[in-house]
Amino acid sequence: MSLKRVLFLCTHNSCRSQMAEGLVNHDLGVRMKAFSAGTEATRVNPLAIKVMAELGIDLSTHRSKSLDEFAAQPFDYVITLCGDANEKCPLFFGGVKRLHMGFADPSRLPGSEAEVLPAYRRVRDEIRRAMGEFFAQELP
């Protein structure tokens, strides 16, 4: 059985899309292969790396990638995680299921690391729950 392929998109590919990629590869890796990209590549957010490490998921070797890197690749699912990426996402052809699942951006919150880490954890857990529920219905 071939693995289903999913591409997660956010504006900067620094936080939410990186977490979604890590979570799906960790939780559903026997049936899916996840990738992530941004409409503008930047860097992987250190606090996203930190909260994912709390679950035993290592994003420290991940890099922020541009959508252009995946333009010619086939995907079963393309999921945007922020409104900006949803608006800028190009069309994908060939039976791709494209959908938007919006999540708050914890990187926009002011405050110290200790003050914002709970928001990163909440968004991480929301992404995990949403992807688990969605793919439980989609995958045989």
C-alpha positions as CSV (number, residue, x, y, z in Angstrom):
1,M,0.0,0.0,0.0
2,S,1.4,3.4,-1.0
3,L,1.4,6.2,1.6
4,K,-1.0,9.1,1.2
5,R,0.8,12.4,0.8
6,V,-0.2,15.6,2.5
7,L,1.2,19.1,2.1
8,F,0.6,21.6,4.9
9,L,0.8,25.2,4.0
10,C,1.2,28.4,6.1
11,T,2.6,31.8,5.3
12,H,6.2,31.3,6.7
13,N,6.4,27.6,7.2
14,S,7.8,28.3,10.7
15,C,5.3,27.1,13.2
16,R,1.8,25.6,12.5
17,S,2.7,23.9,9.2
18,Q,5.9,22.5,10.8
19,M,4.0,21.2,13.8
20,A,1.3,19.6,11.5
21,E,4.0,17.9,9.4
22,G,5.8,16.5,12.5
23,L,2.5,15.4,14.2
24,V,1.2,13.6,11.1
25,N,4.5,11.9,10.4
26,H,4.7,10.8,14.0
27,D,1.1,9.8,14.6
28,L,0.1,8.5,11.1
29,G,3.4,7.7,9.5
30,V,2.5,4.1,8.7
31,R,-0.2,5.4,6.3
32,M,0.8,8.9,5.4
33,K,3.8,11.1,4.5
34,A,3.5,14.7,5.5
35,F,5.4,17.7,4.1
36,S,5.1,21.4,4.8
37,A,5.8,24.7,3.0
38,G,5.1,28.4,3.1
39,T,4.2,31.0,0.7
40,E,7.3,32.8,2.0
41,A,10.0,30.6,3.6
42,T,11.7,31.9,6.7
43,R,12.9,29.7,9.6
44,V,11.5,27.1,11.9
45,N,10.3,28.8,15.1
46,P,12.4,27.7,18.1
47,L,9.3,27.6,20.4
48,A,7.5,25.3,17.9
49,I,10.6,23.0,18.1
50,K,10.5,23.2,21.9
51,V,6.8,22.2,22.3
52,M,7.1,19.4,19.7
53,A,10.1,18.0,21.6
54,E,7.9,17.7,24.6
55,L,6.0,15.0,22.7
56,G,9.2,13.3,21.5
57,I,8.9,14.8,18.0
58,D,12.2,16.4,16.8
59,L,11.8,19.3,14.5
60,S,15.4,20.6,15.1
61,T,16.6,19.4,11.7
62,H,13.6,20.8,9.8
63,R,13.9,23.9,7.6
64,S,11.4,26.3,6.3
65,K,10.6,25.5,2.7
66,S,8.9,27.5,-0.1
67,L,5.9,26.2,-1.9
68,D,7.9,26.3,-5.1
69,E,9.9,23.2,-3.9
70,F,6.7,21.1,-4.1
71,A,5.1,22.6,-7.3
72,A,5.6,19.5,-9.5
73,Q,5.0,16.9,-6.8
74,P,1.7,14.9,-6.4
75,F,-0.3,15.2,-3.2
76,D,-3.5,13.5,-2.0
77,Y,-4.2,16.4,0.3
78,V,-3.2,20.1,0.5
79,I,-4.2,21.7,3.8
80,T,-3.8,25.4,4.5
81,L,-3.5,26.3,8.2
82,C,-3.7,30.1,8.0
83,G,-5.9,32.5,6.1
84,D,-3.1,34.1,4.1
85,A,-1.9,30.8,2.8
86,N,-5.5,29.8,2.0
87,E,-5.8,32.9,-0.2
88,K,-2.5,32.5,-1.9
89,C,-2.5,28.7,-2.4
90,P,-2.2,27.8,-6.1
91,L,-4.4,25.3,-7.7
92,F,-3.4,21.6,-7.5
93,F,-4.7,19.2,-10.1
94,G,-5.0,15.5,-10.3
95,G,-7.5,14.5,-7.6
96,V,-6.0,16.5,-4.8
97,K,-8.3,17.2,-1.9
98,R,-7.7,20.8,-0.9
99,L,-9.1,22.2,2.3
100,H,-8.5,24.9,4.9
101,M,-8.2,24.3,8.7
102,G,-7.4,27.5,10.4
103,F,-5.4,27.7,13.7
104,A,-4.3,30.7,15.7
105,D,-0.8,31.9,15.2
106,P,1.1,31.6,18.6
107,S,4.1,33.4,17.1
108,R,2.2,36.6,17.0
109,L,1.7,36.7,20.7
110,P,3.6,39.2,22.8
111,G,5.3,38.2,26.0
112,S,8.1,36.1,27.4
113,E,8.7,32.5,26.5
114,A,7.1,31.4,29.7
115,E,4.0,33.5,28.9
116,V,3.6,32.3,25.3
117,L,4.5,28.6,25.6
118,P,1.0,27.6,26.8
119,A,-0.4,29.1,23.5
120,Y,2.1,27.0,21.5
121,R,1.1,23.9,23.3
122,R,-2.6,24.7,22.9
123,V,-2.2,25.2,19.1
124,R,0.0,22.0,18.8
125,D,-2.7,20.0,20.6
126,E,-5.5,21.5,18.5
127,I,-3.6,20.6,15.3
128,R,-3.0,17.1,16.6
129,R,-6.7,16.6,17.5
130,A,-8.0,18.1,14.2
131,M,-5.7,16.0,12.0
132,G,-6.4,12.8,14.0
133,E,-10.1,13.3,13.6
134,F,-9.9,14.3,9.9
135,F,-7.7,11.5,8.8
136,A,-9.6,8.9,10.9
137,Q,-12.5,9.6,8.6
138,E,-10.4,9.8,5.4
139,L,-8.1,6.8,5.7
140,P,-9.4,3.2,5.5
